[in-house]
Amino acid sequence: MGKLKIAIPTEAYASLEDTVSEVFGKAKTFTIVDIENGQVRKVRVIDNPAASYDYGSGPVAAKTLADLRVDFVMATQLGPGASGLLRHHGIREISVKPGTRVTDAIRENFGRAESKE
């Protein structure tokens, strides 16, 4: 499978134990998970710079993730602006149910989610 970088909009700072946010652009945080050969190698949580925006938060969040060079975004729903910007940068989207734990979403879509840090 090689190396993959996955971004998940999340509700707090709980890393792999956090839950997927119901919103993308206004999510409080993004959990960034690096996977190599099917195993989690690195996990970090970043603040979403667009979380407090009244308008245009989706594209700003998408640009932030593009700048981080993520390969996939796992989210419950994406607006047309964010989705178009992600596609423009070659970032693939995976739909997940809101409230899913990050570790479960990773396991369901990428195999094992054990951390090997």
QUIWO-V960189 format. One record per helix or strand of 2 or more residues. SS is the DSSP state (a for helix, b for strand). FROM is the first residue (numbers start at 0). TO is the last residue. If there is no record, write none. Layout:
ss:SS from:FROM to:TO
ss:SS from:FROM to:TO
This chain:
ss:b from:2 to:9
ss:a from:14 to:16
ss:b from:18 to:19
ss:b from:28 to:35
ss:b from:38 to:46
ss:a from:56 to:66
ss:b from:71 to:74
ss:a from:79 to:87
ss:b from:91 to:94
ss:a from:101 to:109
